Amino acid sequence: MWRTITFCHYRGTKLHKAVDVVCDDFGIIQAPFSGVLSGPVSHTDPTGIQYDGVKLVSRVRCVKLLNLRPYQYMGPVTRGRPVGYVLPLQERFSGITSHLRLQMCDGSDPTAFL
C-alpha cells in the first residue's frame, strides 16, 4: 500500500517539485519506464541532511529516485524491473515516514509514472 504527497506544494516557504510516495521499509521499487541507470544522485535539504538514490534516463525522460538503495547504479533497465528498495528513514530521523522521492530532472510533474 502506498500514498503520495502532491507535486508542486509548499514545504514552509520552498516549493517541493517532486512526489513523495509513502512506502513500507525495504519495499521493492520498480523502474517507472525503460532506460539506463546513469549513476548515483543525492539531494541535500536545507538542514544539510543528504538523501541518496539513482538516476534513470531514457531518450525522452530523466528521473531521480531518492531514498532508495539501488541494486546497481549503472546499466540498462526495463519498465517494471526491480531497481532497488526503500531505505528505512526512521533509523536516521525519528518520526519520519519512509518514502520514495520521485523527481523529474527537468522539474516537471512525475505523477504519470506512479
Wavefront OBJ file of the C-alpha trace (Angstrom):
o trace
v 0.000 0.000 0.000
v 1.320 3.432 -0.868
v 0.117 7.012 -0.979
v 1.590 10.174 -2.411
v 2.204 13.757 -1.427
v 1.095 16.142 -4.155
v 3.569 17.517 -6.687
v 4.430 21.216 -6.511
v 3.256 22.003 -2.998
v 4.932 24.267 -0.484
v 7.018 22.988 2.419
v 7.368 26.066 4.501
v 8.413 28.739 2.005
v 10.034 26.366 -0.511
v 8.219 24.776 -3.468
v 8.559 20.958 -3.470
v 8.979 19.869 -7.125
v 8.841 16.129 -6.523
v 6.358 13.484 -5.437
v 6.883 11.589 -2.196
v 5.496 8.061 -2.362
v 4.938 6.630 1.115
v 6.180 3.017 1.145
v 6.970 0.244 3.586
v 10.553 -0.021 4.834
v 12.593 -2.096 2.391
v 9.719 -2.012 -0.133
v 10.817 -3.037 -3.638
v 10.777 -0.215 -6.204
v 10.233 -0.984 -9.882
v 11.503 1.066 -12.822
v 8.757 3.506 -13.943
v 9.976 3.285 -17.561
v 12.675 1.537 -19.591
v 16.020 3.301 -19.752
v 19.530 3.345 -18.366
v 20.606 3.767 -14.754
v 23.198 6.514 -15.021
v 24.774 6.675 -11.601
v 24.162 7.767 -8.038
v 22.380 11.021 -7.197
v 21.693 12.807 -3.947
v 19.600 15.652 -2.604
v 20.579 17.774 0.360
v 17.761 19.501 2.231
v 18.109 22.958 3.835
v 19.179 21.412 7.155
v 22.088 19.616 5.470
v 20.603 16.114 5.502
v 21.560 14.129 2.393
v 19.232 11.660 0.664
v 20.767 9.159 -1.772
v 19.386 7.383 -4.816
v 19.902 6.732 -8.518
v 19.140 8.476 -11.828
v 17.150 6.715 -14.573
v 17.281 8.203 -18.087
v 15.811 7.392 -21.492
v 15.782 9.284 -24.789
v 12.853 11.429 -23.620
v 12.793 11.188 -19.798
v 15.056 11.599 -16.803
v 14.004 10.867 -13.223
v 15.792 10.803 -9.876
v 14.711 8.074 -7.447
v 15.748 9.168 -3.942
v 15.656 7.458 -0.517
v 16.438 4.287 -2.427
v 19.192 1.695 -2.197
v 19.635 0.602 -5.827
v 20.644 -2.929 -6.763
v 23.003 -1.345 -9.307
v 23.941 2.224 -10.240
v 24.727 1.772 -13.924
v 23.260 -0.175 -16.813
v 20.054 -0.814 -18.740
v 16.728 -1.459 -17.016
v 13.275 -2.319 -18.368
v 9.961 -0.932 -17.141
v 8.662 -2.862 -14.139
v 12.010 -4.422 -13.254
v 13.054 -4.043 -9.589
v 15.721 -1.331 -9.288
v 16.140 -1.160 -5.509
v 14.431 -0.878 -2.144
v 13.201 1.952 0.088
v 15.594 2.898 2.858
v 14.164 2.825 6.412
v 14.402 6.526 7.215
v 13.390 6.060 10.876
v 16.890 4.773 11.572
v 18.219 8.281 10.864
v 15.215 10.522 11.522
v 12.881 9.760 14.415
v 9.214 10.111 13.492
v 9.673 10.384 9.703
v 7.588 8.219 7.371
v 9.598 6.097 4.942
v 9.064 7.249 1.390
v 10.486 7.279 -2.111
v 11.106 10.714 -3.609
v 10.366 10.763 -7.348
v 11.788 13.879 -9.030
v 11.985 14.595 -12.755
v 15.363 16.029 -13.783
v 13.649 18.958 -15.545
v 11.347 19.739 -12.600
v 8.164 18.566 -14.359
v 5.398 16.547 -12.679
v 6.317 12.828 -12.251
v 2.842 11.588 -11.217
v 2.271 9.948 -14.625
v 4.839 7.308 -13.610
v 3.004 6.185 -10.460
l 1 2 3 4 5 6 7 8 9 10 11 12 13 14 15 16 17 18 19 20 21 22 23 24 25 26 27 28 29 30 31 32 33 34 35 36 37 38 39 40 41 42 43 44 45 46 47 48 49 50 51 52 53 54 55 56 57 58 59 60 61 62 63 64 65 66 67 68 69 70 71 72 73 74 75 76 77 78 79 80 81 82 83 84 85 86 87 88 89 90 91 92 93 94 95 96 97 98 99 100 101 102 103 104 105 106 107 108 109 110 111 112 113 114
